[in-house]
Amino acid sequence: MTEPPVLAVGLMAGTSLDGIDAALVRFEGPTKATLLEFISRPYLAAERTAIEGGLQGGPASMLALLHVALAEWAAVAIQQLLVKAKVRASDLAFISFPGQTIWHEPPMVSWQLGEPAILAERFGVRVVSGFRSRDVAAGGQGAPLVPMADLLLFGASDHARVLLNIGGMANLTRVVRRAREDGSLAFDTGPGVAVIDGVARLVDPTKPFDVDGALARQGHVNRVVLDELLANPFFAAPPPKSTGRERFGAEYALQLHRRVPGPDGVATAVALTARTIADAVHRWAPKVPEVVASGGGVHHPVLFESLATALRGDGGGPTLNRFDDLFFSGDAKEAVAFALLGYLTIHGQPGNLITATGAQGPRVLGSITPA
């Protein structure tokens, strides 16, 4: 018997710390998801400062209040989405809320803040949350989790494809054929825009990031420093692997800024992201003909150009395409992916790819807070 379509909201608050994304998705099974509406609620300056304080190990009282505040901010995003879509909360089957990662140090812990009970109480809808902890408990990295959506929703049916997300961190998924797990591989490649944004804010504190790539265009890559950065053992380590701002965050950006001040530091950070992504593709997906990119990094013109050049190499490398040109707005992709993970959890289906996270086996992810 075919299951009737269901509506769900997927949320995402990524390592770029730019805000909370909310997607309204209609599911007709786990391999057919339609994005109906999408909004992004940016973090206010004070909210971002509060999250950064949590990342730096704030007191317990601060973390407790942030746990509640993140859910309140998510509730605002959901309400804005429902109003825009002209949909009632009672029409939703569930809300998928991954929270905001505060500390990611597998195999010990991956910790997200954001109280799901607040959303369940506010909207009268069950909430799926806490996706990463079960995978970590099973010996996995707890990340990346978006690869399940890459496999079920965004792979090509007739050729291999790399799905790339350039958020605060960058991660890729190699999909040999859509909905076929054999041959799939996924992992974090290293920094996405987190280091670029961090250095850019140190160069020009009046801007939240390198707007239109202006600073990167003014600068020149410091090749000596870039080679030293590329020697970080994380980049050479084989998958499964994941990372976060604990390794490539504010302190890392500050050290780069001190060594390479001004726009040259921004240009060097851009080169670091482009090179590490391209090197990972060349090493782990050498014959894949195309890379399909999404995430905030796609909007940085210098990064996108640098990545296209690095991927192409001597002319035999893959083409770089935008997710938007094949599906829908790439800004909504991760929110849709977490909606899918919530759908799988509700139906008792595994949400992790063991080739991506390294867990001992497939696991149903997350916890369900009743309506």
Secondary structure, DSSP 8 states (H G I E B T S, - for coil): -----EEEEEEEB-TT-SEEEEEEEEESSTT-EEEEEEEEEE--HHHHHHHHHHHTT--HHHHHHHHHHHHHHHHHHHHHHHHHHT--GGGEEEEEE--EEEEEETTTEEEEE--HHHHHHHHS--EEE-HHHHHHHTTS-----THHHIIIIIS-SSS-EEEEEESSEEEEEEESBTTB-TT-EEEEEEESSHHHHHHHHHH-TTSSS-GGGHHHHH----HHHHHHHHT-HHHHS-SS----TTTSSHHHHHHHHHHS-THHHHHHHHHHHHHHHHHHHHHH-TT--EEEEESGGGG-HHHHHHHHHHHHTTTTS-EEEEHHHHSS-GGGHHHHHHHHHHHHHHTT-----HHHH--SS-----EEE--
